[in-house]
Amino acid sequence: MEGTETGWGRPAEPAPRWRALLDRARHGRAAAEEEPSSAPASAPPSEFGQPLPTRRPYNPLDTRAPLEPRPSHGFEPQQPPPPGFDQPRPMPQRPINPLDPRRQGRAQPPAQQSPAPPVEQPHSYFSPSPARSAPVAPPVQPAHPVQPVHPVQPVHPVQPVHPVQPVHPVSPPRDYPHIRASAAAPVRPPVPAPAPAPTSPPGARIEWRQTRPDDEMGRAVAVLRRKLGKPRVLAFANPKGGVHKTTATVLAAATIGSVRGRGVVAWDDNELRGTLGLRAGSARHARTIKHLLADLMQIEALHGDGLLSELDGYLRHASDGSYDVLAGEENPRFAQRLDQGTVRRVTDLLRRTHDVICVDTGNNVESVNWQTVMRQADQLVITTVPREDAAFTADWMLDVLDDSGMGDLVSNAVTLISCPSPGPLPMLADFAKHFGTRTRAVAIVPYDPSLEVGSSIEYQELQPDTKQAWLRAASLMIEPFAE
């Protein structure tokens, strides 16, 4: 094997040291073959005058006894061996060969700078790695040797004073502080995220959602059951006909009477022929306000139970007994007898026996009885339907009352919008918004098929939604006076 060959099939740098060693090994084997019988138990002497070991020829790949480099002409016989020659020395780090097929495809970590500058070592592929504890196995012979593009220049070895440091030290394993910290930290169970604090107690919120309709109805009932301080007069008015004045008067009296039990009367004060007596109350007699006025002086002189018993003969009663009805006269000529004084006397008489008086006014705002009722009223209820002519007439009536000095009655009024047909009504929202700016409150009652035929009004036959809507509307009318 030549000194310029590495044994891997590619040129390398000259190695004088290794060549001298190989020559010595070769000469020693030749001498052993020539004199096999003369010195069977000893080996030929070395250049230092000492016999060489006889166990085997020196192997340059043996890491147990490294030798120091020598000049190219070999060892000097007269030079004594250096101190510590027989002691094993640490071998230099074997450089990484980028052409080694064992390292192909393997990512090499970046070289780490050594604190002390390393001593430059000869570029040799025979130097074993100090990181291995066992001898390095011979490399695998590649099928096609790769020739280097630039030949490597020879480098003369330098005698190191201190143990040789590796040219390319092995990089320590990478340190990952976050992984090490997480591994060292004790494992704790995950803490669940705190639930957001509710804005209100859960029990109150659930109760409010489940009982909202009942709670609203309960408040309306509580308002209707309160004491009113004194008897109150509710005037249902709109000069336009067909706007559900009579229906609103009857249903308001029926709703309030069903809650309070008694003490509610519906009065038909139409100067012309009214229909309230026909649509409300039982016709157990045919008496009207005309008969009451004929005996008014005698009835006014009565008190207590005697007054109640005497007045009951002139009133009609609902089928369930929740409210009473004072029917109007069917003869149109009777209207001229309802002057201001007469209307006041009838109103005062009804106040002595009832807590709530619902008055169905006529259509003539210039009549004396209409104006007298308006001045006696405690609460004005404007009845209308979602039609332009009905809303225009109601708006005009409010202007008339303002001009007459009854602005407080107008501002405290309640607008009652009745739906005459099922389904959505396009003008309903606009009407509610408009009258909401002129009156205290706006109540909307839905369509009910039992009211469409125009016959007797029975409160018990109304649909549940209609009853609830009228209960809310009636509570709005009574709320300002409830104690």
C-alpha positions in Angstrom: 0.0 0.0 0.0 1.4 3.3 -1.1 1.8 6.3 1.2 -0.4 8.5 -1.0 -3.3 6.1 -0.9 -5.8 5.9 1.9 -7.1 2.5 1.1 -10.5 3.8 0.0 -9.6 4.2 -3.6 -8.9 7.9 -3.7 -5.7 10.0 -3.3 -4.9 11.6 0.0 -2.1 13.7 1.5 1.3 12.1 2.1 1.8 10.6 5.5 5.5 10.3 6.3 4.8 9.1 9.7 2.6 6.3 8.6 4.9 5.4 5.8 7.8 5.0 8.2 5.7 2.8 10.4 4.6 0.7 7.5 8.2 0.3 6.3 9.2 -0.8 9.8 6.4 -3.3 9.9 7.3 -4.6 6.5 11.0 -5.0 7.2 10.2 -6.7 10.5 8.0 -9.3 8.8 10.7 -9.9 6.1 13.4 -10.5 8.8 11.1 -12.9 10.7 10.5 -14.9 7.5 14.3 -15.2 6.7 15.3 -16.4 10.2 12.4 -18.4 11.5 14.6 -20.8 13.5 17.3 -18.4 14.8 15.0 -16.2 16.9 11.7 -17.9 17.4 11.0 -16.3 20.8 12.3 -12.8 20.2 11.6 -9.9 17.7 14.1 -7.9 15.7 15.5 -4.9 17.6 14.1 -1.5 17.0 15.9 1.7 16.2 16.2 2.4 19.9 18.1 -0.8 20.7 15.1 -2.6 22.3 13.4 -5.6 20.9 10.0 -5.1 19.4 7.1 -7.0 20.8 6.5 -10.4 19.3 2.8 -10.7 19.8 2.0 -9.1 16.4 3.3 -6.6 13.9 2.4 -3.0 14.7 -0.9 -2.0 13.4 -1.2 1.7 12.6 -4.9 1.5 13.4 -4.3 0.3 16.9 -5.3 3.1 19.3 -3.6 1.5 22.3 0.0 2.7 21.5 0.1 5.8 19.3 3.5 7.0 18.2 4.8 10.4 17.7 5.3 11.6 14.1 8.9 11.2 12.8 10.7 12.7 9.8 10.3 11.1 6.5 13.5 9.1 6.7 12.3 7.1 9.8 13.5 7.0 13.4 17.1 7.9 14.5 18.8 4.8 16.2 20.8 6.9 18.5 17.9 9.1 19.7 16.4 7.9 23.1 12.7 7.3 23.2 10.7 10.3 24.4 9.3 10.2 28.0 6.0 8.5 28.3 6.5 6.7 25.0 5.0 3.5 26.3 2.0 5.4 27.9 -1.2 5.7 25.9 -2.0 9.2 24.8 -5.4 10.6 23.7 -5.8 10.5 20.0 -6.8 13.6 18.1 -10.4 13.9 16.9 -11.0 12.3 13.6 -12.1 15.0 11.2 -15.5 14.7 9.6 -15.4 13.5 6.1 -18.2 15.0 4.1 -17.7 12.3 1.5 -18.2 9.4 4.0 -21.2 7.5 2.8 -22.1 6.8 6.4 -22.7 10.5 6.9 -24.5 11.1 3.7 -28.0 12.6 4.5 -27.1 13.2 8.2 -27.5 16.7 9.4 -24.3 17.9 11.1 -24.7 20.3 14.0 -22.8 23.6 13.8 -19.3 23.5 15.2 -19.0 25.1 18.6 -16.0 27.4 19.3 -13.6 26.1 21.8 -12.4 28.4 24.6 -8.8 27.7 23.6 -7.6 27.8 20.0 -7.0 24.2 18.9 -3.7 23.1 17.4 -3.9 22.4 13.7 -3.7 18.7 13.0 -2.8 16.8 9.9 -5.8 16.0 7.8 -5.9 12.2 8.1 -8.8 9.8 7.7 -7.1 7.3 10.0 -7.5 9.3 13.2 -10.1 7.6 15.3 -12.8 9.6 17.1 -12.2 10.1 20.8 -16.0 9.9 21.4 -15.9 6.2 20.6 -14.8 3.7 23.2 -14.3 0.8 20.8 -12.1 0.7 17.7 -13.7 2.1 14.6 -14.9 -0.5 12.2 -13.5 -0.2 8.7 -15.5 2.0 6.4 -17.7 0.5 3.7 -16.1 0.6 0.3 -18.2 2.8 -2.0 -19.2 1.4 -5.4 -18.1 4.5 -7.2 -15.4 6.5 -5.5 -15.8 10.2 -5.7 -12.9 12.3 -6.8 -12.4 15.6 -5.0 -12.5 18.7 -7.1 -9.4 20.3 -5.5 -6.7 18.0 -4.2 -5.8 18.5 -0.6 -2.4 20.0 0.1 -0.2 18.1 2.5 0.3 19.6 5.9 3.4 18.7 8.0 2.5 17.5 11.5 3.5 19.6 14.4 4.6 18.1 17.7 2.0 19.1 20.3 3.1 20.3 23.7 -0.2 19.4 25.4 -2.7 16.7 24.5 -4.1 17.3 21.2 -7.5 19.0 21.1 -10.0 17.9 18.5 -10.2 20.1 15.5 -14.0 19.6 15.3 -15.3 18.9 18.8 -18.5 17.2 19.1 -21.2 19.7 19.7 -23.1 19.1 22.9 -26.8 18.3 22.7 -29.0 21.3 22.1 -30.6 22.8 25.2 -34.3 23.7 25.1 -35.0 25.7 28.2 -38.8 25.7 27.8 -38.8 21.9 27.4 -36.5 21.4 30.4 -38.5 23.8 32.5 -41.8 22.1 31.6 -40.3 18.7 32.3 -39.0 19.7 35.6 -42.1 21.5 36.7 -44.6 19.4 38.7 -47.6 18.2 36.7 -50.8 20.0 38.0 -54.3 19.3 37.0 -55.8 21.9 34.6 -57.8 24.6 36.4 -61.2 25.2 34.9 -61.9 28.7 33.7 -64.1 30.6 36.1 -67.7 31.1 34.9 -68.7 34.7 34.1 -70.5 36.3 37.0 -74.2 36.7 36.2 -75.6 40.1 36.1 -78.6 39.0 38.2 -79.2 36.0 40.4 -79.9 32.9 38.3 -83.1 32.1 40.2 -84.5 35.6 39.5 -83.6 35.4 35.8 -85.2 32.0 35.3 -88.3 33.0 37.3 -88.6 36.2 35.3 -88.5 34.3 32.0 -90.9 31.6 33.0 -93.4 33.8 34.7 -93.1 37.0 32.6 -96.7 36.9 31.2 -98.2 35.9 34.5 -96.2 38.5 36.3 -97.3 41.2 33.9 -100.9 40.1 34.3 -100.5 39.9 38.0 -99.3 43.6 38.1 -102.3 44.6 36.0 -104.7 42.8 38.3 -103.0 44.4 41.3 -103.5 47.8 39.8 -107.2 47.2 39.1 -107.8 46.0 42.7 -106.4 49.0 44.4 -108.4 51.7 46.0 -109.0 54.7 43.8 -109.5 57.3 46.4 -112.9 58.3 45.0 -115.1 57.1 42.1 -113.6 57.7 38.7 -115.2 58.6 35.4 -113.7 57.2 32.2 -114.9 58.9 29.0 -114.6 57.0 25.8 -114.7 59.5 22.9 -114.2 59.9 19.2 -116.6 62.0 17.0 -116.1 59.4 14.2 -118.6 56.6 14.1 -117.6 53.0 13.8 -114.4 53.3 15.8 -115.4 50.8 18.5 -116.5 53.3 21.2 -119.4 51.1 22.4 -117.3 47.9 22.2 -114.5 49.6 24.1 -116.8 50.9 26.8 -118.4 47.5 27.4 -115.1 45.5 27.4 -113.4 48.0 29.7 -116.3 47.8 32.2 -116.3 44.0 31.9 -112.5 43.7 32.4 -112.5 46.0 35.4 -115.6 44.4 36.9 -114.2 40.9 36.5 -111.2 41.9 38.6 -112.9 44.1 41.2 -116.1 42.0 41.5 -118.6 44.8 41.5 -118.9 48.6 41.5 -118.5 49.1 37.7 -121.2 50.6 35.5 -121.3 51.3 31.7 -123.4 54.4 30.7 -124.7 55.0 27.2 -124.7 58.9 27.0 -125.3 59.1 23.3 -127.6 62.0 22.5 -128.9 59.9 19.6 -130.0 56.3 19.6 -127.2 54.3 21.2 -126.7 50.5 21.1 -124.9 49.9 24.4 -127.9 48.6 26.1 -128.4 46.1 23.3 -124.9 44.7 23.2 -124.3 44.6 27.0 -126.3 43.3 29.9 -129.3 41.1 30.2 -132.6 42.5 29.0 -134.6 41.5 32.1 -136.4 44.9 31.7 -136.7 47.6 29.2 -135.9 50.6 31.4 -133.5 53.3 30.2 -132.1 56.6 31.4 -135.4 58.1 30.6 -137.1 56.1 33.3 -134.3 57.0 35.7 -134.7 60.7 35.1 -138.4 60.4 35.7 -137.8 59.1 39.3 -134.4 60.9 39.8 -135.6 63.1 42.6 -137.0 60.2 44.7 -133.9 58.0 44.1 -131.5 60.8 45.1 -133.1 61.1 48.5 -132.3 57.5 49.4 -129.1 56.3 51.1 -127.2 53.1 51.7 -128.8 49.8 50.9 -132.1 51.5 50.1 -130.4 53.5 47.3 -128.7 50.4 45.9 -131.9 48.4 45.9 -133.9 51.2 44.3 -131.3 52.0 41.6 -130.9 48.3 40.8 -134.4 48.4 39.2 -133.2 50.9 36.5 -129.9 49.1 35.6 -129.2 46.1 33.5 -126.6 43.5 34.5 -124.0 41.5 32.7 -124.6 37.7 32.5 -121.8 37.1 35.0 -122.8 40.0 37.3 -119.4 41.7 36.9 -120.8 45.2 35.8 -124.0 47.1 35.4 -125.4 49.0 32.4 -127.4 52.2 32.2 -128.9 52.0 28.7 -129.6 55.1 26.6 -133.0 56.1 25.2 -133.9 54.9 21.8 -136.1 57.9 21.0 -134.0 60.7 19.4 -136.3 63.4 20.9 -135.1 62.6 24.4 -131.7 64.1 23.7 -132.9 67.6 24.3 -133.7 66.7 28.0 -130.0 65.8 28.7 -128.9 69.3 29.7 -125.8 70.1 31.7 -127.6 70.0 35.1 -129.2 66.6 34.4 -126.0 65.0 33.3 -124.3 66.2 36.5 -127.0 64.8 38.7 -126.9 61.4 37.0 -123.1 61.3 37.3 -123.2 62.2 41.0 -125.8 59.5 41.6 -123.7 56.8 39.9 -120.7 57.9 41.9 -122.6 57.2 45.1 -123.1 53.6 44.2 -120.2 52.6 41.9 -116.4 53.0 41.9 -115.8 53.1 38.1 -118.1 54.8 35.6 -117.4 54.1 31.9 -119.3 56.6 29.7 -119.9 56.0 26.0 -120.1 59.5 24.5 -121.8 60.6 21.4 -120.5 62.0 18.1 -121.5 65.6 18.5 -118.8 67.6 20.2 -121.1 70.6 20.3 -123.8 69.0 22.3 -124.2 69.9 26.0 -124.2 66.4 27.4 -120.9 65.6 25.5 -119.1 68.6 26.8 -120.5 68.1 30.3 -119.2 64.5 30.4 -115.8 65.7 29.3 -115.6 68.2 32.1 -116.7 65.5 34.6 -114.3 62.9 33.3 -111.2 61.8 35.3 -109.7 59.8 32.4 -110.1 60.3 28.6 -109.9 57.2 26.4 -109.6 57.9 22.7 -110.9 55.0 20.7 -109.8 54.5 17.1 -109.0 52.0 14.4 -106.0 52.0 12.0 -107.8 54.1 9.4 -106.9 57.6 8.3 -110.3 59.2 8.7 -110.7 57.7 12.3 -107.2 59.0 13.2 -107.9 62.4 11.7 -111.1 62.8 13.6 -109.5 61.8 16.9 -106.6 64.2 16.3 -109.1 67.0 15.6 -111.0 66.2 18.8 -107.8 66.6 20.9 -107.3 70.0 19.3 -110.9 71.0 20.3 -110.3 69.9 23.9 -107.0 71.8 24.1 -108.8 75.0 22.8 -111.5 74.5 25.4 -109.0 74.6 28.3 -108.9 70.8 28.9 -105.2 70.3 28.0 -104.5 68.3 31.2 -107.2 65.8 30.2 -105.6 65.4 26.8 -102.1 65.0 28.0 -103.3 62.3 30.5 -105.4 60.5 27.9 -105.0 56.9 26.8 -105.3 56.0 23.1 -107.0 52.6 22.5 -106.4 51.2 19.0 -108.7 48.3 18.1 -107.8 45.9 15.2 -110.9 45.5 13.0 -109.5 42.6 11.0 -106.9 39.8 11.5 -103.5 39.9 10.0 -100.9 42.7 9.9 -102.2 46.3 9.5 -99.8 48.6 7.7 -100.8 51.8 9.5 -100.9 50.4 13.0 -97.3 51.2 13.9 -97.6 54.7 12.5 -100.8 55.4 14.5 -99.2 54.1 17.7 -96.2 56.3 17.2 -98.2 59.4 16.4 -100.7 59.2 19.3 -97.8 58.2 21.6 -96.6 61.8 21.2 -99.9 63.3 22.1 -101.3 61.1 24.9 -99.9 59.4 28.0 -100.1 55.8 26.7 -101.2 53.8 23.7 -102.9 50.4 24.1 -103.5 48.0 21.2 -106.2 45.3 21.4 -106.3 42.5 18.8 -109.0 41.3 16.5 -111.5 38.8 18.0 -114.0 36.9 15.9 -116.6 36.9 18.7 -116.9 40.7 18.3 -117.3 40.8 14.6 -121.0 39.8 14.4 -122.1 42.9 16.4 -124.4 40.9 18.8 -124.2 40.8 22.6 -120.7 41.0 24.0 -119.8 38.2 26.3 -116.5 38.7 28.1 -116.1 35.0 28.8 -116.2 34.1 25.1 -113.2 36.3 24.2 -109.9 34.6 23.3 -107.1 34.5 25.9 -105.0 37.0 24.0 -107.9 39.4 23.7 -108.5 39.2 27.5 -104.9 39.8 28.3 -104.7 42.8 26.0 -107.8 44.3 27.6 -106.4 43.6 31.0 -103.3 45.6 30.2 -105.4 48.4 28.6 -107.7 48.7 31.6 -104.7 48.8 34.0 -103.3 51.8 32.0 -106.6 53.6 32.4 -106.8 53.0 36.2 -103.1 53.3 37.0 -103.0 57.1 37.7 -105.6 56.8 40.4 -104.6 53.6 42.1 -103.4 54.1 45.6 
